[in-house]
Amino acid sequence: MPEDGIRSIANGKVWTGQQALGLKLIDQIGDFQTVVRETANAVGIRGKPSLVRLSQTASEPARPVIRRCFRISAGRG
């Protein structure tokens, strides 16, 4: 999508799934299991993927890294 197309819809509004699909912000509408299945398929995982969920305590050391990644992706590196 061209930058001016993004700017015309990047106004802080929360879009419904149907609206996001119409605006081509998403490829398809699905639930969490659909995302897991499609992602597993895209990266070549066969069969049912196993999901690992970190506890709040276990994820604590990763927070600074995650924050830095989001700053970089938002252009605030």
C-alpha positions as CSV (number, residue, x, y, z in Angstrom):
1,M,0.0,0.0,0.0
2,P,1.4,3.4,-0.9
3,E,2.3,5.8,2.0
4,D,-0.5,8.2,1.2
5,G,-3.0,5.3,1.3
6,I,-1.7,4.4,4.7
7,R,-1.8,8.0,5.9
8,S,-5.5,8.4,4.9
9,I,-6.5,5.5,7.3
10,A,-3.9,5.9,10.0
11,N,-5.9,8.1,12.2
12,G,-6.0,6.0,15.4
13,K,-9.4,4.4,14.6
14,V,-10.0,0.8,15.5
15,W,-11.3,-1.1,12.5
16,T,-13.6,-4.1,12.6
17,G,-12.4,-7.2,10.8
18,Q,-14.7,-6.6,7.9
19,Q,-13.5,-3.0,7.6
20,A,-9.8,-4.0,7.8
21,L,-10.4,-6.6,5.1
22,G,-12.0,-4.1,2.8
23,L,-9.1,-1.7,3.4
24,K,-6.6,-4.4,2.7
25,L,-5.1,-4.1,6.1
26,I,-5.5,-7.9,6.6
27,D,-5.5,-10.8,4.2
28,Q,-8.3,-12.8,5.8
29,I,-10.4,-12.9,8.9
30,G,-9.8,-15.7,11.3
31,D,-9.5,-16.6,15.0
32,F,-6.4,-17.5,17.0
33,Q,-6.4,-21.1,15.9
34,T,-6.5,-20.0,12.2
35,V,-3.5,-17.7,12.8
36,V,-1.6,-20.6,14.5
37,R,-2.4,-23.0,11.7
38,E,-1.6,-20.5,8.9
39,T,1.7,-19.5,10.5
40,A,2.7,-23.1,11.1
41,N,2.0,-23.9,7.5
42,A,3.9,-20.8,6.3
43,V,7.1,-21.9,8.1
44,G,6.8,-25.6,7.2
45,I,5.6,-27.1,10.5
46,R,3.8,-30.3,9.8
47,G,1.1,-31.6,12.1
48,K,-0.3,-29.8,15.1
49,P,2.2,-27.1,16.3
50,S,2.8,-26.9,20.1
51,L,2.5,-23.5,21.6
52,V,4.8,-22.4,24.4
53,R,3.4,-19.7,26.7
54,L,5.8,-17.9,29.0
55,S,4.7,-16.9,32.4
56,Q,4.8,-13.3,33.4
57,T,7.9,-13.9,35.5
58,A,9.7,-15.9,32.7
59,S,9.1,-13.1,30.1
60,E,10.4,-10.3,32.4
61,P,14.0,-10.5,31.1
62,A,12.8,-10.1,27.5
63,R,10.9,-6.9,28.1
64,P,13.8,-4.5,27.4
65,V,14.6,-6.3,24.1
66,I,10.9,-6.3,23.0
67,R,10.6,-2.5,23.9
68,R,13.7,-1.8,21.8
69,C,12.4,-3.8,18.9
70,F,9.2,-1.9,18.9
71,R,11.0,1.5,19.1
72,I,13.1,0.5,16.1
73,S,10.2,-0.7,14.0
74,A,8.3,2.5,14.8
75,G,11.3,4.5,13.6
76,R,12.3,5.7,17.0
77,G,15.5,3.5,17.2
